[in-house]
Amino acid sequence: MQSAAVRAQPIALTALAAMIGAFFILDDPIFNGLAVALIFGILVSTLLTLVVIPVLYYAAYRRRYESSAT
């Protein structure tokens, strides 16, 4: 959980920079599909990295955290 909070800003900024870079090739008819796949792929992977994985990790190890806290 703590590592997700520490790494959230660099991960989000890197993903945002890559998505902005992919927006420039949206106008090209040849690379339009690639740009859409890049943008949504980066968005989904960032959400998985920052939200889903830490929540699943916390759910799996919740008992261990609660027993050590009390």
A tleap script that builds the chain and sets N, CA, C and O, in Angstrom:
source leaprc.protein.ff14SB
mol = sequence {
  NMET GLN SER ALA ALA VAL ARG ALA GLN PRO
  ILE ALA LEU THR ALA LEU ALA ALA MET ILE
  GLY ALA PHE PHE ILE LEU ASP ASP PRO ILE
  PHE ASN GLY LEU ALA VAL ALA LEU ILE PHE
  GLY ILE LEU VAL SER THR LEU LEU THR LEU
  VAL VAL ILE PRO VAL LEU TYR TYR ALA ALA
  TYR ARG ARG ARG TYR GLU SER SER ALA CTHR
}
set mol.1.N position { 0.833 -1.193 0.000 }
set mol.1.CA position { 0.000 0.000 0.000 }
set mol.1.C position { 0.873 1.250 0.000 }
set mol.1.O position { 0.618 2.193 -0.749 }
set mol.2.N position { 1.890 1.254 0.833 }
set mol.2.CA position { 2.745 2.428 0.916 }
set mol.2.C position { 3.521 2.636 -0.387 }
set mol.2.O position { 3.721 3.770 -0.822 }
set mol.3.N position { 3.952 1.544 -1.000 }
set mol.3.CA position { 4.700 1.689 -2.248 }
set mol.3.C position { 3.812 2.241 -3.365 }
set mol.3.O position { 4.283 2.992 -4.219 }
set mol.4.N position { 2.526 1.871 -3.361 }
set mol.4.CA position { 1.611 2.413 -4.369 }
set mol.4.C position { 1.425 3.912 -4.180 }
set mol.4.O position { 1.341 4.656 -5.157 }
set mol.5.N position { 1.359 4.358 -2.930 }
set mol.5.CA position { 1.193 5.786 -2.664 }
set mol.5.C position { 2.441 6.572 -3.052 }
set mol.5.O position { 2.340 7.686 -3.568 }
set mol.6.N position { 3.618 5.994 -2.804 }
set mol.6.CA position { 4.871 6.687 -3.126 }
set mol.6.C position { 5.081 6.771 -4.629 }
set mol.6.O position { 5.564 7.786 -5.130 }
set mol.7.N position { 4.727 5.722 -5.348 }
set mol.7.CA position { 4.982 5.658 -6.783 }
set mol.7.C position { 3.840 6.180 -7.639 }
set mol.7.O position { 3.952 6.175 -8.865 }
set mol.8.N position { 2.759 6.624 -7.044 }
set mol.8.CA position { 1.579 7.028 -7.809 }
set mol.8.C position { 1.861 8.205 -8.741 }
set mol.8.O position { 1.484 8.163 -9.912 }
set mol.9.N position { 2.506 9.235 -8.249 }
set mol.9.CA position { 2.737 10.413 -9.077 }
set mol.9.C position { 3.665 10.123 -10.264 }
set mol.9.O position { 3.325 10.504 -11.385 }
set mol.10.N position { 4.825 9.465 -10.073 }
set mol.10.CA position { 5.649 9.177 -11.252 }
set mol.10.C position { 4.969 8.270 -12.275 }
set mol.10.O position { 5.137 8.456 -13.480 }
set mol.11.N position { 4.208 7.297 -11.798 }
set mol.11.CA position { 3.510 6.398 -12.724 }
set mol.11.C position { 2.461 7.175 -13.511 }
set mol.11.O position { 2.358 7.023 -14.728 }
set mol.12.N position { 1.689 8.001 -12.825 }
set mol.12.CA position { 0.636 8.781 -13.487 }
set mol.12.C position { 1.228 9.779 -14.487 }
set mol.12.O position { 0.689 9.945 -15.582 }
set mol.13.N position { 2.311 10.434 -14.129 }
set mol.13.CA position { 2.918 11.405 -15.037 }
set mol.13.C position { 3.520 10.737 -16.270 }
set mol.13.O position { 3.421 11.269 -17.376 }
set mol.14.N position { 4.140 9.577 -16.087 }
set mol.14.CA position { 4.698 8.850 -17.223 }
set mol.14.C position { 3.589 8.390 -18.163 }
set mol.14.O position { 3.717 8.502 -19.383 }
set mol.15.N position { 2.511 7.878 -17.602 }
set mol.15.CA position { 1.380 7.438 -18.422 }
set mol.15.C position { 0.751 8.614 -19.157 }
set mol.15.O position { 0.402 8.502 -20.332 }
set mol.16.N position { 0.606 9.731 -18.474 }
set mol.16.CA position { 0.028 10.914 -19.108 }
set mol.16.C position { 0.900 11.398 -20.262 }
set mol.16.O position { 0.382 11.767 -21.316 }
set mol.17.N position { 2.211 11.401 -20.074 }
set mol.17.CA position { 3.117 11.830 -21.148 }
set mol.17.C position { 3.016 10.903 -22.357 }
set mol.17.O position { 3.024 11.367 -23.498 }
set mol.18.N position { 2.922 9.602 -22.114 }
set mol.18.CA position { 2.802 8.652 -23.227 }
set mol.18.C position { 1.468 8.814 -23.948 }
set mol.18.O position { 1.413 8.721 -25.174 }
set mol.19.N position { 0.393 9.056 -23.198 }
set mol.19.CA position { -0.913 9.246 -23.825 }
set mol.19.C position { -0.960 10.531 -24.635 }
set mol.19.O position { -1.536 10.559 -25.723 }
set mol.20.N position { -0.362 11.592 -24.118 }
set mol.20.CA position { -0.321 12.850 -24.872 }
set mol.20.C position { 0.479 12.663 -26.152 }
set mol.20.O position { 0.109 13.202 -27.196 }
set mol.21.N position { 1.569 11.910 -26.088 }
set mol.21.CA position { 2.359 11.625 -27.285 }
set mol.21.C position { 1.564 10.844 -28.319 }
set mol.21.O position { 1.718 11.060 -29.521 }
set mol.22.N position { 0.720 9.943 -27.854 }
set mol.22.CA position { -0.087 9.145 -28.787 }
set mol.22.C position { -1.203 9.974 -29.417 }
set mol.22.O position { -1.675 9.640 -30.504 }
set mol.23.N position { -1.632 11.046 -28.757 }
set mol.23.CA position { -2.687 11.890 -29.327 }
set mol.23.C position { -2.257 12.553 -30.635 }
set mol.23.O position { -3.099 12.880 -31.471 }
set mol.24.N position { -0.955 12.752 -30.813 }
set mol.24.CA position { -0.479 13.410 -32.023 }
set mol.24.C position { -0.592 12.539 -33.263 }
set mol.24.O position { -0.612 13.057 -34.380 }
set mol.25.N position { -0.667 11.225 -33.087 }
set mol.25.CA position { -0.794 10.361 -34.261 }
set mol.25.C position { -2.237 9.931 -34.502 }
set mol.25.O position { -2.488 9.070 -35.345 }
set mol.26.N position { -3.184 10.511 -33.781 }
set mol.26.CA position { -4.596 10.198 -34.014 }
set mol.26.C position { -5.085 10.707 -35.372 }
set mol.26.O position { -6.009 10.132 -35.948 }
set mol.27.N position { -4.482 11.769 -35.882 }
set mol.27.CA position { -4.917 12.347 -37.159 }
set mol.27.C position { -4.487 11.516 -38.367 }
set mol.27.O position { -5.109 11.592 -39.426 }
set mol.28.N position { -3.445 10.739 -38.215 }
set mol.28.CA position { -2.938 9.933 -39.326 }
set mol.28.C position { -3.851 8.727 -39.542 }
set mol.28.O position { -4.076 7.956 -38.609 }
set mol.29.N position { -4.380 8.548 -40.753 }
set mol.29.CA position { -5.304 7.430 -40.976 }
set mol.29.C position { -4.642 6.062 -40.856 }
set mol.29.O position { -5.313 5.080 -40.538 }
set mol.30.N position { -3.346 5.983 -41.102 }
set mol.30.CA position { -2.654 4.696 -41.017 }
set mol.30.C position { -2.422 4.298 -39.554 }
set mol.30.O position { -2.618 3.139 -39.187 }
set mol.31.N position { -2.010 5.248 -38.730 }
set mol.31.CA position { -1.648 4.953 -37.349 }
set mol.31.C position { -2.762 5.276 -36.352 }
set mol.31.O position { -2.524 5.268 -35.144 }
set mol.32.N position { -3.958 5.556 -36.831 }
set mol.32.CA position { -5.077 5.899 -35.949 }
set mol.32.C position { -5.402 4.747 -34.999 }
set mol.32.O position { -5.573 4.968 -33.800 }
set mol.33.N position { -5.489 3.536 -35.512 }
set mol.33.CA position { -5.793 2.380 -34.670 }
set mol.33.C position { -4.721 2.127 -33.624 }
set mol.33.O position { -5.023 1.773 -32.485 }
set mol.34.N position { -3.466 2.312 -34.019 }
set mol.34.CA position { -2.361 2.156 -33.078 }
set mol.34.C position { -2.455 3.173 -31.956 }
set mol.34.O position { -2.231 2.835 -30.794 }
set mol.35.N position { -2.785 4.414 -32.286 }
set mol.35.CA position { -2.886 5.465 -31.279 }
set mol.35.C position { -4.006 5.165 -30.289 }
set mol.35.O position { -3.831 5.341 -29.083 }
set mol.36.N position { -5.146 4.717 -30.784 }
set mol.36.CA position { -6.268 4.392 -29.898 }
set mol.36.C position { -5.890 3.238 -28.975 }
set mol.36.O position { -6.177 3.276 -27.779 }
set mol.37.N position { -5.244 2.210 -29.532 }
set mol.37.CA position { -4.820 1.077 -28.722 }
set mol.37.C position { -3.793 1.493 -27.674 }
set mol.37.O position { -3.836 1.016 -26.540 }
set mol.38.N position { -2.882 2.369 -28.040 }
set mol.38.CA position { -1.881 2.860 -27.088 }
set mol.38.C position { -2.525 3.644 -25.950 }
set mol.38.O position { -2.219 3.422 -24.779 }
set mol.39.N position { -3.410 4.551 -26.304 }
set mol.39.CA position { -4.027 5.413 -25.296 }
set mol.39.C position { -4.831 4.591 -24.291 }
set mol.39.O position { -4.662 4.742 -23.081 }
set mol.40.N position { -5.704 3.723 -24.795 }
set mol.40.CA position { -6.532 2.946 -23.876 }
set mol.40.C position { -5.735 1.863 -23.156 }
set mol.40.O position { -6.053 1.530 -22.014 }
set mol.41.N position { -4.712 1.311 -23.792 }
set mol.41.CA position { -3.861 0.336 -23.131 }
set mol.41.C position { -3.089 0.942 -21.976 }
set mol.41.O position { -2.989 0.344 -20.904 }
set mol.42.N position { -2.549 2.117 -22.192 }
set mol.42.CA position { -1.829 2.814 -21.124 }
set mol.42.C position { -2.778 3.208 -20.003 }
set mol.42.O position { -2.432 3.101 -18.827 }
set mol.43.N position { -3.971 3.663 -20.361 }
set mol.43.CA position { -4.954 4.045 -19.345 }
set mol.43.C position { -5.345 2.847 -18.478 }
set mol.43.O position { -5.370 2.950 -17.252 }
set mol.44.N position { -5.646 1.729 -19.104 }
set mol.44.CA position { -6.062 0.542 -18.355 }
set mol.44.C position { -4.918 0.005 -17.506 }
set mol.44.O position { -5.133 -0.364 -16.351 }
set mol.45.N position { -3.719 -0.044 -18.048 }
set mol.45.CA position { -2.594 -0.569 -17.274 }
set mol.45.C position { -2.253 0.341 -16.095 }
set mol.45.O position { -1.851 -0.141 -15.036 }
set mol.46.N position { -2.409 1.640 -16.271 }
set mol.46.CA position { -2.167 2.561 -15.162 }
set mol.46.C position { -3.214 2.386 -14.070 }
set mol.46.O position { -2.876 2.386 -12.887 }
set mol.47.N position { -4.475 2.238 -14.450 }
set mol.47.CA position { -5.515 2.001 -13.450 }
set mol.47.C position { -5.300 0.681 -12.728 }
set mol.47.O position { -5.509 0.597 -11.518 }
set mol.48.N position { -4.890 -0.338 -13.445 }
set mol.48.CA position { -4.593 -1.614 -12.792 }
set mol.48.C position { -3.436 -1.482 -11.814 }
set mol.48.O position { -3.481 -2.029 -10.712 }
set mol.49.N position { -2.412 -0.762 -12.215 }
set mol.49.CA position { -1.231 -0.612 -11.378 }
set mol.49.C position { -1.510 0.209 -10.133 }
set mol.49.O position { -1.034 -0.126 -9.048 }
set mol.50.N position { -2.275 1.278 -10.276 }
set mol.50.CA position { -2.471 2.199 -9.154 }
set mol.50.C position { -3.686 1.890 -8.290 }
set mol.50.O position { -3.724 2.296 -7.128 }
set mol.51.N position { -4.675 1.186 -8.820 }
set mol.51.CA position { -5.911 0.978 -8.066 }
set mol.51.C position { -6.171 -0.504 -7.791 }
set mol.51.O position { -6.269 -0.919 -6.636 }
set mol.52.N position { -6.280 -1.283 -8.841 }
set mol.52.CA position { -6.758 -2.659 -8.702 }
set mol.52.C position { -5.749 -3.543 -7.958 }
set mol.52.O position { -6.128 -4.249 -7.023 }
set mol.53.N position { -4.489 -3.518 -8.353 }
set mol.53.CA position { -3.483 -4.379 -7.733 }
set mol.53.C position { -3.317 -4.062 -6.246 }
set mol.53.O position { -3.318 -4.996 -5.444 }
set mol.54.N position { -3.172 -2.783 -5.825 }
set mol.54.CA position { -3.068 -2.522 -4.387 }
set mol.54.C position { -4.319 -2.940 -3.597 }
set mol.54.O position { -4.202 -3.412 -2.466 }
set mol.55.N position { -5.505 -2.773 -4.179 }
set mol.55.CA position { -6.726 -3.181 -3.485 }
set mol.55.C position { -6.773 -4.702 -3.328 }
set mol.55.O position { -7.133 -5.200 -2.262 }
set mol.56.N position { -6.417 -5.433 -4.365 }
set mol.56.CA position { -6.381 -6.886 -4.265 }
set mol.56.C position { -5.327 -7.354 -3.270 }
set mol.56.O position { -5.555 -8.296 -2.511 }
set mol.57.N position { -4.185 -6.699 -3.275 }
set mol.57.CA position { -3.130 -7.045 -2.320 }
set mol.57.C position { -3.603 -6.784 -0.900 }
set mol.57.O position { -3.378 -7.613 -0.018 }
set mol.58.N position { -4.244 -5.664 -0.662 }
set mol.58.CA position { -4.751 -5.355 0.674 }
set mol.58.C position { -5.827 -6.344 1.094 }
set mol.58.O position { -5.855 -6.769 2.249 }
set mol.59.N position { -6.708 -6.715 0.180 }
set mol.59.CA position { -7.764 -7.679 0.504 }
set mol.59.C position { -7.175 -9.039 0.849 }
set mol.59.O position { -7.682 -9.730 1.732 }
set mol.60.N position { -6.111 -9.423 0.161 }
set mol.60.CA position { -5.499 -10.727 0.413 }
set mol.60.C position { -4.769 -10.761 1.754 }
set mol.60.O position { -4.778 -11.787 2.434 }
set mol.61.N position { -4.146 -9.668 2.138 }
set mol.61.CA position { -3.345 -9.632 3.350 }
set mol.61.C position { -3.955 -8.778 4.453 }
set mol.61.O position { -3.238 -8.324 5.345 }
set mol.62.N position { -5.265 -8.551 4.408 }
set mol.62.CA position { -5.935 -7.694 5.380 }
set mol.62.C position { -5.831 -8.257 6.795 }
set mol.62.O position { -5.589 -7.510 7.744 }
set mol.63.N position { -6.010 -9.541 6.939 }
set mol.63.CA position { -5.950 -10.140 8.280 }
set mol.63.C position { -4.587 -9.954 8.908 }
set mol.63.O position { -4.485 -9.684 10.105 }
set mol.64.N position { -3.553 -10.092 8.125 }
set mol.64.CA position { -2.196 -9.935 8.656 }
set mol.64.C position { -1.958 -8.500 9.131 }
set mol.64.O position { -1.331 -8.284 10.168 }
set mol.65.N position { -2.464 -7.504 8.360 }
set mol.65.CA position { -2.313 -6.113 8.763 }
set mol.65.C position { -3.119 -5.796 10.009 }
set mol.65.O position { -2.639 -5.088 10.894 }
set mol.66.N position { -4.333 -6.307 10.088 }
set mol.66.CA position { -5.197 -6.020 11.239 }
set mol.66.C position { -4.677 -6.675 12.507 }
set mol.66.O position { -4.750 -6.072 13.578 }
set mol.67.N position { -4.161 -7.876 12.420 }
set mol.67.CA position { -3.662 -8.558 13.616 }
set mol.67.C position { -2.369 -7.932 14.114 }
set mol.67.O position { -2.135 -7.919 15.323 }
set mol.68.N position { -1.530 -7.419 13.242 }
set mol.68.CA position { -0.289 -6.787 13.680 }
set mol.68.C position { -0.544 -5.366 14.204 }
set mol.68.O position { 0.246 -4.855 14.996 }
set mol.69.N position { -1.625 -4.732 13.776 }
set mol.69.CA position { -1.923 -3.371 14.227 }
set mol.69.C position { -2.496 -3.343 15.645 }
set mol.69.O position { -2.323 -2.353 16.356 }
set mol.70.N position { -3.172 -4.408 16.063 }
set mol.70.CA position { -3.781 -4.415 17.411 }
set mol.70.C position { -2.931 -5.092 18.420 }
set mol.70.O position { -3.309 -5.176 19.589 }
savepdb mol mol.pdb
quit
